[in-house]
Amino acid sequence: MITSLEHPPDTAVKSRRDTVMEALLLWLSSRLGIIVLAVVGATAMVDGDTVAPFLERWKHWDADLLITIAEHGYGGDPSGEPDKGLPAFFPGMPLMLRAVHLFVANWTLAGLLISFVAGAVAMVALARLAEFEGPPGTGWRAVLALLLWPMSVFLFAGYSESLFLAFAIPAWLAARQGRWALAAALAAGASCMRITGLFLALALIVEFFTKRHAVRQAGWLVLPFVPLVLYSAYHHARSGDWLAWNHAQEAGWGRHLVWPWESLITTWNSALGEGRFAWAFRLEIAGAVVGIGLVLVLLYLRRWSEFVYVGLQVGALVCSAYYLSIPRSALLWWPLFLLIAKASTPPSPWRRWIIVVYALVVGPLMALNTLVFTDGAWVG
């Protein structure tokens, strides 16, 4: 008995170390796999003898717009037409790009490096969160589920998803552990990256009061809202519009609130067409089904804070003029990957097959979307 009492601390340290190493191994091997897929895929898909340079194949869509903001500010490139959609992008990623660009000359490479480092942090935090909430073995399964998600190419590209998760998941883990000063500070960092930080801030409030933490710590819950206020004030000083980040969605992409059935009809009609865009809209519908299903499961399980975090996102996405970037937004729904991990973790022998079936179904979609993205087409 004395020996058993002496060893648990060492066992706990070893378990945490193993969790970290498993998460990093999955992250690094998956990054190498995407590089191989992008290089081989470019050769196989090219129409002719010329293959675009590797870095050029990652400078598409939002990655290019984020670089534009980092390089020229929200006024855009002065040599071209002003892009009214730029204020939709929060300043965290452009500021990080500017900082890394001081040492890395190529803007696209700077974005890839940011996503690489931030993603490693996020995967370790996700594994630790899964092990904190579930049985042993849940951590690597949660990481694998996220890395196999059909839109995980955006964790490699110079988008803001990896950087958001690098702040948001550690913030959630800190909140679960009752470390509210740290949770609030990290959530404030997440709020600098995306409007999703607002939903995270609201979910933290629900988490705080449902777990009945000491009221004296409640003041920390204000901190995640500060970046949004400051960003709104910046655009008000610049253009007189407190909600420039919101109005930019309509100016740049025609997105505005509608009834959910109107959005569904518009997206459904687009999905009935031909070509890559029709395929993208079919994935959007599938993403909406997954999102609504996840919200219902969280409601059934009475996981109120996660319900608020995911539910507000899903509600906003399905009430947009048309479905846009729903499967990509699902990368930020870590409760989904925690549930998949828990469902596929023994003791029941058949449970381990859940992660295998999941990998066989979504893995090919992840590979396909990676190839489509590097080919310059819209995937989400």
N, C-alpha and C positions, 0 to 999 in steps of 0.2 A: 504493500500500500504506500510506503514511503517513497519507493521508486516511482510509482505512478503519479504521485503528487509532485515530484520533482521534475518530471519530463514534459508535462503539458505545455509550459511556456516555450521550450525548445521545439516541440512539435508544432505549436502555433506559428512560430517564426518560420519553420521549414515549410509549412503549408502555404503561408503568404508568399514565400520566395518561389515555391513551385507554381503558384497561381500567376505570379508576375512573369516567370519564364515561359509558361505555356502561352500566355497572351502575346508576349513579344515574338515568340517563335511563329505563331499563327500569323501575326501581322507582317513580319519580315518575309516569310515564305509566300504569303499572298501578294505582297508588293512585287516580289521577283516574278511570280506567275503572271501578273498583269503586264510587266515589262516584256516578258517573252511573248505573251499573247498579242500585245500591241505591235511588236516588231515582226513577228511571223504573220500576223493578220494583215498588216499593211502591205506586205509583199504579195500575199494571196489575193487581196481585194483590189489592188491598183489596176487602173485601166490604162496600161501603157508601160513605159520603161522607167518613168520617174516616180520615185517614192519620196513623199514629203519628209523632211528631217523629223527626228523623233520629237523634239520639243514643240515643233510647229503643230503636231497632231494633238497637242493638249491645250492649245490656245484657241478655244472655241467658246462661244456663248458667254455665260457669266464670267468665266475665267478671264476673257478678254475685257469685259466691262469693268471688272475689279481692277485690272491693270490700268485701264484708262483713268479711273478715279485716283489710283495711287500715283500715277504719273502727272496728271493734269488737274486733279480736283473735280468737284461735282459740276463744273462748267463744261467738262469734257475736252476733247482734243480741239484746240482753237482752229486747226486747219480744216475741220469738218463741220457738219451740221450738229448743233447742240442736241444731246440725247436727253429728253425729258424724263426718261425712266431711271436715270442714275441715282437720284435720291432714295430709291427703293432699297438700295444696298447700304447697310449700316457701315460705319467707318472702321470697325475693328480689323477686318481683313485688309482693306487698303492701307491702313496705318502699319500693320505688320509687314505688308509687302514693301512699303517704303523703308522700313527698318532693315529688313533682310537685304534689300537692294543695295544698301551701303556696302555690303560685302560680296554680293552675288550680282554680277552685271546683267544677266539675262532675267527679265521679269518673269517669264514663264517658269524657268527653273526655280526662281525664288518661291513662286507659288507652290510648286511641287514639293519643295523642301519643307515649307510650312505645313502642308498637309501630311507629309511623312512623319515629322516630329510630333505634331499635334495628334495625329491618329494613333501613334504609339502610346501617348499619354491616355487617350480616350479608351483604348483597348484594355490597358492595365486597370483603369478605373472601372470599366464595365465588368471585367473578370472579378475584381475585388467586391463590387457591389453584388454580383450574382452569388459569390461564395458567402457573403454576409447574410443574404436573404434565403439561400437555398442550401441543399446538401452538398457535400464534397463532390467535385466533378462538374458542378453547374457553371463554373467560371469559363472554362475553355469552350463549353458548348454555346454559351451566350455570345462569345466573341466570334465563333465560327458561324453562328446564325446571322450575325450582322455582316460579316465579310462575304457571305454567300448571297446576301440580299440582291435582287436584280439590279439595283441602282448603286451598288457599292463602288462603281467606277468613280463616283463623285467624291469618295474618300481619298482617291489617288490624285485627281485633278486639282488645280488651284482654285477650288471653291471654298466656301466658308463652313461647310458641314463638319469637317474634321476639327477645325479650330473651335467651333461652337461646342462640340461634344467634349473637347479637351477641358473646357470649363464646366459644362453643364453636368456631366456624369459625376465628376468629383464633388461638385456642389451637392448633388443628390445624395451621394454616399456620406458626405459630412453631415447633412441634415438627418439622415437615418441614424447617425451616431450621436446626434444631439449637439454637434459642434456648430452652433448657429452663426457665430462671427465668421468662421471660415466658409460656411455654406453661402452666406450672403455675399461675401467678397467674390467668391468664384462665380456665383450667379450674376453678379454685376458685370464680370468679365464676359459671360455668355451673352448678356444683354447688349454688349457692344458689337456683337457679331451679326445678330439677326433679330427680327421682331419676335421670333420664337422665345426669346428671353423674357418677354412680357408674360407669356403663358407659364414659363418656368417660375417666375416671381409669384404669380397667383397660386400656382400649385404648392409652392413652399409655404405660403400662408395657410393653406388648407392642411398641409402636413403638420405645421406647427401647432395649430389649435386642435386637430383631431388627436394628436399624441399628448396634448395637455402639458406642454413644456412650461417652464417658469416664465411668467409674464414679463419679468424684467429683461428677458432676451428678445422680446417682440420688436424692439426698436430696430434690430438688425434687418428686419424684413422690408424696411423702406429702401435699403441700399440698392437692390437690383433694379429699382425703378429710376434711379438717378441717371444712368446713361441715356435712357429714352427721353427723359426731360431735357437733358443737355443737348441731345441730337436734334430734338424738335426746336429748341431755342436757337440752335445754330442756323437752321434753315429759315426760321422766322426772321432772324437778323439778315439773312442773305436774300430772301425772296418775299418775306412778309407772310409766309404760310407755315403755321404751326404743324400741320399735318402733311407736309411736303412728301415725306416718305410713303404715306398712304396714297396720296393723289398721284404719285409717280407710277403706281401700279396700273392705274387706268390710262395714264398718258403713254406709258411705254408698252403695255400689253393688253389694254382694253379690259382690264379686270375691275369689276365692281360688284356689289352685293346684289343678288337676285334670289328668288325663291329656289329651293333645292331642286324641285322638279324641272324648273327652267334650265338650270345648269346641266342636269342629267340629260335632258332632251338634246341640248346643243352638242354635248360631248358625244352622245350616242350617234347622232347624225354624222359627226365628223369621223367616228370610228367605223362607219359603214363604207367609207371611201377606200381608195387604193393607195399604195405606197407607204413610205416610212412614217409619215405623219399619222395616217390611219392606225398603223401599228402602235404608235406612241399613245394615241387616245384610247386604244383598247387596254393598254397597260394602266392608263389613268383610271379607267373604270374598275379594273381589278384592284388597284390601289385603294380606291374609295370603298370597295367591298371589304377589304382587309381592315381598313381604318374603322369603319362602322362596326364590324365584328369585334375588333379589339375594344372599342368603347363599351360595347354591350357586355363583354367578358369582365372588364374592369368594374363595371357597375354591379354585375352579379357577385363578384368577389368582394365588393365594398372596399375597393382600394381607391379611396376618394381622391387623394392627391394626384395619383396617376390618371384617374378618370378626368380630372380637371385639366391636367397638362395635355393629354392626348385629345380629349373631347373638344376643347376649344380650337385646337388646330384642325381637327377633322371638320368641325362645324364651319369654320371660316373657309376651308378649301372646297367643300361641297356646295357652299352658297356663293361661290364666285361665279362670274359670267360663264365660265366653262372650266372644266377640270384641268388644272395645270400644276405639274410637279408634285402630285400627290405621292406617287411611289418614291420619289426622291425625298420628300418630307418625312417619309416613314423611316429613313435612316436615323432620324432624331427621336424616334419612339422607342427608347430602350426598354420600356415595359413589355413590348412585343417580344423582344429577343430574350428577356428574362423568362417570360412565360414559355417560350419554345424550349429554352434550356431546362427549366424545371420539369416540363412535360417529358423530356427525353432522358432524364437522369434516373438510374435504377433507384429503388430495389427491384421493381417489376422488370423481368428480363425483356419483355416486349417493348418497353419504353425506349430502349436504346435504338430501336429501329426508326423512331420518329425523326431523329436528326439525320439518319441515312436517307429516308424518304424525302425529307425536306431538301437535303443537299442535291439529290437526283432531280428534283423538280425545279428548284430555283437556280441551281448552279449553272446550267446551260443558258438561262436567261441573263445571268450576270455576265457570262463570257460574250454572249451576243451583243448586249448593250455596250460592253467595253469596245468591241470592234466597231459598232455603229458610231459611238462617240468619237473615236479616234479618226473615223472617216469623215467627220465634220457634220454629221446629221444630228438632228434634235432627238434626244431620248428621254427628256424629262426635266 
